Amino acid sequence: MSFSHALPPRQLLRQMLDAAIVAAQPAECLPPFLAQLPPGRLLVIGAGKASAEMARVVEQHWPGPLSGLVVTARGHAAACRQIEVVEAAHPVPDTAGEQAAQRMLALVQNLQPDDTVLCLISGGGSSLLPLPLDGITLQHKQELGRALLRSGASIREINTVRRHLSAIKGGRLAAQCHPARLLTLLISDVPGDDPADIASGPTVADASTCADALAILQRYAIAIPDPVRAVLESGAGESVKPGDPRLQGQQVQLVATAQQALQAAAQVARAAGITPYILGDSIEGEAREVARVMAGMAQQALRHGEPFAPPCVLLSGGETTVTVRGAGRGGRNVEFLLALGLALRGAAQVHALAADTDGVDGQEPIAGAMLAPDTLERAWAMGLSPVAALDANDGHGFFGALGDAVVTGPTRTNVNDFRAVLVLPASA
């Protein structure tokens, strides 16, 4: 299809996001991996925003007896008949998640070598399995979680801390399953797709240390409660390390990633006559700084046709951060778009969409937003200040007032952020 028949920019951007989400749906990516499991009774456990939908797909495709328990975020449940689904809070954990984690550990006690455990893990699992080590309370974890989320720490740093304060993460769940057969299937929401960082790796060995976790808390000047400091300084929170015999023979496999989602979006662009460029599936950094770089690339394409000539779309994934200093609600995707709009200053041929593939940007039930060439003008006409909104970390308030929020509802998957910057030729 030639570019002259391309869809309107907003519609095209939304179709690319929808394709990315579909590519990461458990129904699409999970069934092929179930064939490697031995026949017989199956115990299913798991956690994450996609875990309930993953469990539902397992029930549809598994011919033998099964049972189990998975924990998902509120609003992300799926109808299962044999596997129990518990909903808990995200991103700040609650007692429902804590109790579910206790029950999950109890389920996998006293297993035998001929038992088979299938663990379904996806993004969000860290908050949904908040089982503190002895001496640490759920309140400690809640307070540290809030502080880390506002600090600008990367997800890798946040999960390093989580692993060393948990009785279930950092390989501890896998160790409890020993000597049973264990297969972990992962939908990745972390840059780089490191299994140890997906839901803080409950079934994966962890090479990081308590000293690493302590250094991260100190680096971001986060107040450390005395019981937490005692656990980290004494080494009592050490996770299960590589080479631990209890993890021998366990299998861990990725079933959906950000790269797969970006490739699906790229196919939609090509069908519309737009050349896609995947800039990276693991881009990190402050959302507003990433936005300035993307704006510079779009402007270079507009002015000089390099390194990409319009019509083109710059696709990227990963997980940026927002250091919340204002009174706004945060949200890294809307922060990215607000900073992008300010850097572009109404560039006539640039449109963009940024959203979280789980349908929740930050702590809001809003996936993200869209940016158009007239966004700033419309905001000024309404008496809105884009600069003030960015200073306040209030991207959600800004785009919501303009009617440009993107709402998907719970997608029941999570391969992290999706960003598309569409650069059209001057004649478009």
ChimeraX attribute file (.defattr): number of C-alpha atoms within 10 A of each C-alpha:
attribute: neighborCount
match mode: 1-to-1
recipient: residues
	/A:1	10
	/A:2	10
	/A:3	17
	/A:4	10
	/A:5	9
	/A:6	17
	/A:7	14
	/A:8	8
	/A:9	18
	/A:10	15
	/A:11	11
	/A:12	18
	/A:13	25
	/A:14	18
	/A:15	16
	/A:16	25
	/A:17	25
	/A:18	18
	/A:19	19
	/A:20	25
	/A:21	27
	/A:22	19
	/A:23	23
	/A:24	28
	/A:25	23
	/A:26	23
	/A:27	17
	/A:28	13
	/A:29	18
	/A:30	23
	/A:31	16
	/A:32	11
	/A:33	13
	/A:34	14
	/A:35	11
	/A:36	8
	/A:37	15
	/A:38	12
	/A:39	12
	/A:40	14
	/A:41	16
	/A:42	18
	/A:43	19
	/A:44	27
	/A:45	26
	/A:46	30
	/A:47	32
	/A:48	33
	/A:49	29
	/A:50	34
	/A:51	34
	/A:52	34
	/A:53	26
	/A:54	32
	/A:55	30
	/A:56	20
	/A:57	20
	/A:58	22
	/A:59	19
	/A:60	12
	/A:61	14
	/A:62	17
	/A:63	11
	/A:64	10
	/A:65	12
	/A:66	17
	/A:67	15
	/A:68	20
	/A:69	23
	/A:70	30
	/A:71	32
	/A:72	32
	/A:73	26
	/A:74	14
	/A:75	15
	/A:76	23
	/A:77	22
	/A:78	17
	/A:79	12
	/A:80	17
	/A:81	11
	/A:82	15
	/A:83	20
	/A:84	16
	/A:85	26
	/A:86	20
	/A:87	21
	/A:88	26
	/A:89	20
	/A:90	20
	/A:91	18
	/A:92	18
	/A:93	24
	/A:94	20
	/A:95	16
	/A:96	16
	/A:97	26
	/A:98	19
	/A:99	15
	/A:100	23
	/A:101	26
	/A:102	16
	/A:103	12
	/A:104	22
	/A:105	18
	/A:106	12
	/A:107	17
	/A:108	22
	/A:109	15
	/A:110	11
	/A:111	16
	/A:112	13
	/A:113	11
	/A:114	12
	/A:115	18
	/A:116	23
	/A:117	26
	/A:118	21
	/A:119	26
	/A:120	26
	/A:121	33
	/A:122	30
	/A:123	27
	/A:124	26
	/A:125	29
	/A:126	30
	/A:127	28
	/A:128	33
	/A:129	34
	/A:130	31
	/A:131	28
	/A:132	24
	/A:133	17
	/A:134	13
	/A:135	12
	/A:136	19
	/A:137	15
	/A:138	16
	/A:139	13
	/A:140	17
	/A:141	24
	/A:142	17
	/A:143	16
	/A:144	22
	/A:145	20
	/A:146	13
	/A:147	17
	/A:148	23
	/A:149	20
	/A:150	16
	/A:151	20
	/A:152	19
	/A:153	22
	/A:154	20
	/A:155	21
	/A:156	17
	/A:157	17
	/A:158	22
	/A:159	25
	/A:160	26
	/A:161	28
	/A:162	27
	/A:163	31
	/A:164	31
	/A:165	30
	/A:166	24
	/A:167	23
	/A:168	28
	/A:169	32
	/A:170	32
	/A:171	25
	/A:172	24
	/A:173	22
	/A:174	30
	/A:175	24
	/A:176	21
	/A:177	26
	/A:178	23
	/A:179	22
	/A:180	22
	/A:181	22
	/A:182	25
	/A:183	23
	/A:184	23
	/A:185	23
	/A:186	28
	/A:187	33
	/A:188	27
	/A:189	31
	/A:190	30
	/A:191	25
	/A:192	16
	/A:193	21
	/A:194	15
	/A:195	25
	/A:196	23
	/A:197	28
	/A:198	26
	/A:199	30
	/A:200	32
	/A:201	27
	/A:202	32
	/A:203	29
	/A:204	28
	/A:205	22
	/A:206	25
	/A:207	13
	/A:208	18
	/A:209	20
	/A:210	23
	/A:211	16
	/A:212	15
	/A:213	23
	/A:214	20
	/A:215	15
	/A:216	18
	/A:217	21
	/A:218	12
	/A:219	11
	/A:220	14
	/A:221	12
	/A:222	15
	/A:223	12
	/A:224	15
	/A:225	13
	/A:226	12
	/A:227	14
	/A:228	20
	/A:229	16
	/A:230	15
	/A:231	20
	/A:232	22
	/A:233	14
	/A:234	11
	/A:235	14
	/A:236	14
	/A:237	26
	/A:238	20
	/A:239	26
	/A:240	27
	/A:241	17
	/A:242	13
	/A:243	10
	/A:244	11
	/A:245	12
	/A:246	17
	/A:247	24
	/A:248	15
	/A:249	13
	/A:250	19
	/A:251	14
	/A:252	15
	/A:253	12
	/A:254	18
	/A:255	21
	/A:256	25
	/A:257	24
	/A:258	31
	/A:259	23
	/A:260	17
	/A:261	27
	/A:262	29
	/A:263	19
	/A:264	20
	/A:265	29
	/A:266	24
	/A:267	16
	/A:268	21
	/A:269	25
	/A:270	17
	/A:271	13
	/A:272	17
	/A:273	17
	/A:274	23
	/A:275	21
	/A:276	23
	/A:277	18
	/A:278	17
	/A:279	14
	/A:280	16
	/A:281	26
	/A:282	19
	/A:283	18
	/A:284	18
	/A:285	16
	/A:286	19
	/A:287	25
	/A:288	25
	/A:289	16
	/A:290	17
	/A:291	24
	/A:292	19
	/A:293	13
	/A:294	22
	/A:295	22
	/A:296	14
	/A:297	17
	/A:298	28
	/A:299	19
	/A:300	15
	/A:301	20
	/A:302	22
	/A:303	11
	/A:304	11
	/A:305	14
	/A:306	13
	/A:307	10
	/A:308	19
	/A:309	18
	/A:310	22
	/A:311	21
	/A:312	21
	/A:313	29
	/A:314	21
	/A:315	25
	/A:316	24
	/A:317	30
	/A:318	23
	/A:319	24
	/A:320	27
	/A:321	26
	/A:322	23
	/A:323	17
	/A:324	18
	/A:325	12
	/A:326	14
	/A:327	11
	/A:328	17
	/A:329	18
	/A:330	27
	/A:331	27
	/A:332	27
	/A:333	32
	/A:334	35
	/A:335	32
	/A:336	29
	/A:337	29
	/A:338	29
	/A:339	24
	/A:340	25
	/A:341	25
	/A:342	19
	/A:343	18
	/A:344	19
	/A:345	15
	/A:346	18
	/A:347	18
	/A:348	16
	/A:349	20
	/A:350	23
	/A:351	23
	/A:352	24
	/A:353	28
	/A:354	30
	/A:355	30
	/A:356	31
	/A:357	29
	/A:358	26
	/A:359	24
	/A:360	24
	/A:361	27
	/A:362	22
	/A:363	12
	/A:364	13
	/A:365	16
	/A:366	23
	/A:367	27
	/A:368	34
	/A:369	27
	/A:370	25
	/A:371	23
	/A:372	22
	/A:373	17
	/A:374	15
	/A:375	20
	/A:376	21
	/A:377	15
	/A:378	13
	/A:379	16
	/A:380	11
	/A:381	9
	/A:382	11
	/A:383	9
	/A:384	16
	/A:385	14
	/A:386	22
	/A:387	12
	/A:388	12
	/A:389	21
	/A:390	22
	/A:391	16
	/A:392	17
	/A:393	25
	/A:394	23
	/A:395	28
	/A:396	27
	/A:397	17
	/A:398	24
	/A:399	24
	/A:400	16
	/A:401	13
	/A:402	15
	/A:403	11
	/A:404	17
	/A:405	23
	/A:406	23
	/A:407	15
	/A:408	19
	/A:409	14
	/A:410	21
	/A:411	22
	/A:412	26
	/A:413	30
	/A:414	29
	/A:415	33
	/A:416	27
	/A:417	29
	/A:418	27
	/A:419	26
	/A:420	27
	/A:421	26
	/A:422	26
	/A:423	28
	/A:424	22
	/A:425	16
	/A:426	11
	/A:427	6
	/A:428	12
